[in-house]
């Protein structure tokens, strides 16, 4: 299958800090790809570079065949993004925000699509509530809805389940798996290893900005090893490299 994300020697430095350091990876079409790492390992910086929100210090990346440095706006037009910090505009209601997203993306029948998301994520009663007054969990639902409102072929999502209760986590995990079965591709970052083991087809492990492993989850589980144990070994090796 073709690579929908391709990074080569991707780095981002902040003075002496190497937030991401010479990362090269490919994500194939139809993957549910997890980027795993401890807090501060570089996961969020990777997503910000791949979505054109942060310019790399060096290296290159292509998303859906588009150079993310040269054409960052075009990348963001075609993908779905859920940032680590959910940030819908405080002065809009939830319904107004989805209408705004629909207008920007020129989504046909946007009201019907928004209605589906309000029902699916069970927050129809929050339609007319200002975003600034929504709970963190409800803001997360809204950001999830905006990312998939236009049914993108690729979504990059940062800690997508962290503010959801177990019932909503199950709903969203089911949606992500179905989305991939229907031909979409997901690139998600998380430090919740149980979730990654349950839903991801492939994973990369990043530690202190460096990639220490990449490969299919089935290969790890086939060694009669849980992903959490493998992760701790990989991070341990990375910390002594």
N, C-alpha and C positions, 0 to 999 in steps of 0.2 A: 504493500500500500504506500501511497505518497505521504511524505512528511508535511504536516500542516503547520508545524513549528520546527524551526531549525536555528540553532544558536551555535556560533563558532567563536571560541575564545572570548566569550562575553564577560566583561569586567565593569565594575563600578566602584571607584575609590572616592572616599571623602577625606582628603588630606592623607594621613598615614593609614587610615582605616580602609581595609579592602573588604567592603561589604559583600561583593561578589568578585571572584578571582578566577579568570580563565575557564569559564564554564562552557562546555560544548555538549549539546544534546539534541536529539530529534524526537518528535512526538508524531506518531503515525495517525493517519485518519482512522477514526473509529475507536480510538483509545479512550480509556478513562484513566488518565495519567496523574499520578500523585507526586508532588514535590514535597518531600518530608525533611524535617530538620528541627533542631531545638529552637527556642526563641532566640532571635538575633543571629540566625545562621545565614540569612540572605534570601529567604523565600519571598518576602514581600518585595524586596528590591528587584528580584528576578521578574516577578509579575509586572512591576511597574516599567521595567525596561521592555518586556515583551509586548506591552500594550502602548508603548510610546509615551508614557507619562514621565519617564526619567531617561535621560540620554546616557548611553554607555560611555565609560571612559575609553574603552577600547573593545575591539571585537565587533561582530555583526550578528544580526538576527533577522530572520524572515518569518512572517506569520501569514499563512495562506498565500505564500509566494511573494508577499509584499515586504519591502525593506522597511523595518519599523523606524529607522532613523530618518530616511528620506521621505516617507509617506505615512507618518504616524496617524494623521487624521483618517486616512483611508482605511488603515487597520482598524481603528476604533469604530468606524462606520459598519464594518462587516462582522464584528465579533460581539459577544456579550461579556460584560465585565462586572464582577462583584468585588469591590475593594475591601480591604481588611476592616476599615472603619466605615460603617454604614453612614452615608452622608446625603440623604435626600434633602432638598432645599427646605429650610425651616418655615418659609413663608407660604408654602403651598400645602394644600391638603393631599392626602394619599391619592385620591382620585385625580386631582389636578396634576399631580406629578406624573402619573402614568399617561395622562392625556398629553402632557408636555413632551414626554419621551416619544410618544406616538407621532406627534407633530414633527419633532426634529428628525426622526427616522423615517417619516412618511409611511407609516404602517397603515394599511387599509383595515377598515373595520376595527379600529383600535378599541372602541368602547366594548365591543363584544369580547375581544381578547382580554381586556382588563377585567371584565366581569368574571371571566373564567378563572383568572388568577385570584381574585378576591374570594371566590368560592373555594377554590382548590386549597389555598393556604389559610382558609378560615379566618379572614379578617374583614369581611364585608361590613361589619359594624364600625369599622374605623375609616371608611371612605371619606368622610367629611371632617376628619380630625387633622389639624395642622401637624405636619411632620415633626415639628419641634416638641409636640406633646405626645408623640407615640413612644411606647416602651421600646427598649433595645431589641427585643424579640420581634416586635411588629415592624420596626424599621428594617430589620434583617429580611423579613418577608417581602417588604416593599422593594428592597434592593434586588432580591432574588427575582421578583416578578419583572422588574424593568430590564434585567439582563436577558431574560428569555422571551420578552414580549414580542420581539420580531423573529423568533425562532431562528437564531443564528446557527451557522454550521459549526461554530467553535465558540466555546465559552471559557474564559480564564477567571477563576474564582479563588479568593483568598479566605481561608478558614470559613467555609460556607455554612457550617452547622453549629458554630460555637455559641450562638445565642438562642438556639432552639431547644425546647424541652424534648424528652425522648419520643413522644408521640409525633411531633413535627419532624424530628430527625428521621424517623422511619418513613414519613411521607416524602420528604425531600430526597432521601437516598433512593427510594423507589423511582422517583421521577428521573434522577440522574442516570440510573441504570437503563431505564426505558429510553431516554433521550439518546444514549449511545447505541442501544439496539436498533433504533430507528435511523442510524447513520450519522449522528452528531459526534463531536469530539469534545471532551472535557479535559482541561488542565487545571488541577486544583492544588493549592498548598494547604498543608495541615500539619499539626503536631499531634493529632489524635490518631494514634496508630491503629486502634481497633477499627475505626472507620475506614482507613486506607486499606487494611487487610480485607475488609468485607466487600468493598465496592471497586477498588482499583484493579485494572488489568496490568498496569506497569507502574513502577515507581523509580524516582531518583532520590538519592539522599544527599543533602548538602549540609556541610558542617564548616563553620568559620569561613564561609564564602567559597569553599571548594567542594566540587562534586566528588563524593567518595564511593558512590555506587549508582548504577542504573541497570534496569532489567525487569523482566516480567515477574509479577507476584507469584505466579504458579511455580516458577523455578525455586523460589524461597520455600514455599509451602511443601513442594515436592521433596525437600530435604528434611521433612518432618520438623520444621522449625517455624515458630510463630514470627510474624513480621516484627513484633516488638523486640524479641531477642536478637534477631538479625540486625535491626536498627541500632541497638545499643552496642553490639560488636563493631558495626561499621563506624559509628561515631567515636567509639573508643580508639579504633585504629586511626581514624582521621585526626584525633587529637594528639596522637603521638607521631604523626607523619612529619 
